[in-house]
Amino acid sequence: MGYLEQEPLIDDSRTVREVVEEAVQETVGLLKEFDEINARFGEEMSEEDMDKLLARQGEVQGETRSPGRLGSRCASGNGDGRVTLSAS
């Protein structure tokens, strides 16, 4: 039998936002990559490169929406490289 601490260990040197951003860092990175992919669609590229980009876009989008991904419902990109975090 073990003891599970009910009070979280608090690091006074970090804000709640910093802790949350760290927890959803992987999702934030995927959202950034998704924005970068979308920006590339305005560039000239071969049909083969376009197909690769579309495939990667689908992979990234799927990864950000996968069930159980920490932050998949609370982190959203707003198009300007910033991330909005909400408690919902």
C-alpha positions in Angstrom: 0.0 0.0 0.0 1.2 3.5 -0.8 0.5 7.0 0.1 -0.7 9.4 -2.6 0.0 13.0 -1.7 -3.3 15.1 -2.1 -1.7 18.5 -2.1 0.4 19.3 -5.2 4.1 20.1 -4.9 4.2 23.8 -5.7 7.2 25.4 -7.4 6.9 29.1 -6.4 9.4 30.1 -9.1 6.9 29.2 -11.9 3.4 30.6 -12.7 0.4 28.4 -13.3 0.5 29.3 -17.0 4.2 28.1 -17.2 3.2 24.8 -15.7 0.3 24.4 -18.1 2.3 25.4 -21.1 4.9 22.8 -20.2 2.3 20.1 -19.9 0.9 20.8 -23.3 4.2 21.6 -25.0 4.0 18.8 -27.5 0.5 19.9 -28.6 1.7 23.5 -28.9 4.6 22.3 -31.1 2.2 20.5 -33.3 0.0 23.6 -33.6 3.0 25.6 -34.6 4.0 23.1 -37.2 0.4 23.1 -38.5 0.5 26.9 -38.9 3.9 26.7 -40.7 2.5 24.1 -43.1 -0.4 26.3 -43.9 1.9 29.2 -44.6 3.8 27.1 -47.1 0.7 26.5 -49.2 1.2 30.0 -50.5 4.6 29.1 -51.9 5.4 27.7 -55.3 6.1 23.9 -55.2 6.0 20.8 -57.3 3.0 18.6 -57.3 5.0 16.0 -55.4 6.0 18.5 -52.7 2.4 19.6 -52.5 1.3 16.0 -51.9 3.9 15.5 -49.2 2.8 18.7 -47.5 -0.8 17.8 -47.6 0.0 14.4 -46.2 2.0 15.9 -43.3 -0.8 18.4 -42.7 -3.2 15.5 -42.3 -0.8 13.7 -39.9 -0.3 16.8 -37.7 -4.0 17.5 -37.7 -4.8 14.0 -36.6 -2.2 14.1 -33.9 -3.6 17.3 -32.4 -7.0 15.8 -32.3 -6.2 12.3 -31.0 -8.2 11.3 -27.9 -6.2 11.5 -24.8 -3.7 14.0 -26.1 -2.9 16.3 -23.2 -3.9 19.8 -24.3 -5.8 18.7 -27.4 -9.0 20.5 -26.1 -7.4 23.3 -24.1 -4.8 24.6 -26.5 -5.7 26.3 -29.7 -3.8 28.2 -32.2 -5.1 31.6 -33.2 -3.1 32.1 -36.5 -0.5 34.5 -35.2 1.8 31.9 -33.5 0.3 32.5 -30.1 -1.6 29.8 -28.1 -4.7 30.4 -26.1 -5.1 28.2 -23.1 -8.5 27.6 -21.5 -9.8 25.5 -18.7 -12.5 23.8 -20.8 
